[in-house]
Amino acid sequence: MDRFARLAARLLSAPHGLVWLEPDGEAAEAVSENWPAGSEPGPAVLECCRRVAETARPRFVPRTGHGAAAFAFAGVPLAGTSGELVGVLAVVDRRPREWSADDVRDLSDLAAACSAQMRMRSRSESGRQAREAAEDAAQAAEGEATRAQELLSRSELLLRAAEDLADTSSLDDVHQRVADLVSGDLKPVRMDLLLVREGMLHPLNGPPGAGSVPLDSHWPAVRALREDRMIVVAGPSRAAGAAPGPPAAPGFAGADLRTAVCLPLRGTRDTLGVLVLGWDTRYEIGVEERAVLATLAVYTAQAVERALHLDERVTVARRLQQAMLTDLPAAPGLELAALYRPAALEDMVGGDWYDAYPLPEVPGTGGTGALALTVGDITGHDMGAAAIMGQVRSMLRQADQDHPGGGPHEALAALERACRRLDLPAGGTVVHAHLHPAAAGHWLLRWSNAGHPAPLLAGPDRTVGRLEEHDVLLHPALPPRPRTSHSRLLTPGSTLLLYTDGLVEERGKDIDARIDRLARHLADAPPGIPLNALLRSLLRTTGASDARDDAVLLAVRVPARPMDCPPGSG
């Protein structure tokens, strides 16, 4: 009974649930495990249960009691084998609330399943007594026990559904979990999820546009959605000449099914779609089976709604992230290329980014053509990380504009100060560099590294070294520490590679060994290979096979021969 109390509390989003039994035994008015240790439901709650028992009618009260003792109550009577009242399934919310029609229907459905469980126990006991009395009674009880086992199996199905569908994050995951659940107990030969999108009902796993039907069509699945009720479809009789019945949904057309059921999936605001199950034999769907199917539809709808919400958030985050990855600027005397690879998991959105922009002219020097380069990784894989990444990127740009002539370490220090003043929880790693033109086609590289993987520098002789000097990473909990810049002269024919850890980090592999591998592939690159092609080759040969994280690559090449105005590429 505690398991049904826990299900009821979870289904109606209430803190407490209990099963109150008639006062005729030691289990009467037992305290549910949903109540905190050392506390009791209290006389007022038990009195509400008694009133439901006395009237044998559901009771949904938005508020009862006074002051701090006020609470909202919802209770449905439980019927025994002969229709007699045996108890009450109830939930209690310490805050006043209005019980919706869905709440009433969901608690009533679960009470029907709970009653079925109690009747099953009663029948099982009767069967045991009958088997002891006579062989005929034992044979009769065998069928009853089989039915009892089916009821128990259905109850366990609902418990598994509540647990298995609680942590799904994608529609494909929901579809697979539901298919696994029903295959073991209900054993349909066909199962499909159809969702409402753009005024049509679409199969979840079908090709785009295939099997989609308008919401005003005659299909039973659409009727279940439109009328917001369970619809059972009886297939054609096997007798010769019998007229075929209508298939439940377009995807079921042509299937030799004898029974199908269409279950509307009710969301918080609208009906999201329909769950369709089909059997190739006659399948009896009685009151108890309807309660099980209705409750399964509730759990499926909750999982679908959560998956749709997560998908919407991921889509927005990916668009925000892509907006931050702007085109590279034209940089006279340099070649630039960048590459971004998103994580393979659809619900993973990272905070990786690259940036390149001209630095402001230092007053009084007449120097022009300096360029800023950045590659960073904000901690997290959600919309929050993408949003913080966008703010950090803009603030770092502003820091360079506000400190003309300053080094990259000054820009990073200004960024940290701004994050603390604005209470922005920006944590992660970043390497920020300035490139200044020097004599004879050389470029002066100055960089500051906040805990980021070491950039690689390939010389014209194709030797590759790591720029390993670095400071601590960015984190709001770390105290301010001095930032440092380091310098290196880039000769014609040199290539600088900046990247994020998504390129070289893979579970169970040594990251230093993978960086060494990346350096070897960079050294072995054919001379004169276009930078875009070089980055694609490095990602293909070095990138993690599971792609669990985003990856960014940014390359700068000093041409062996002077360039007037090379175009940027990305």
Disulfide bonds with the S-S distance in Angstrom:
none
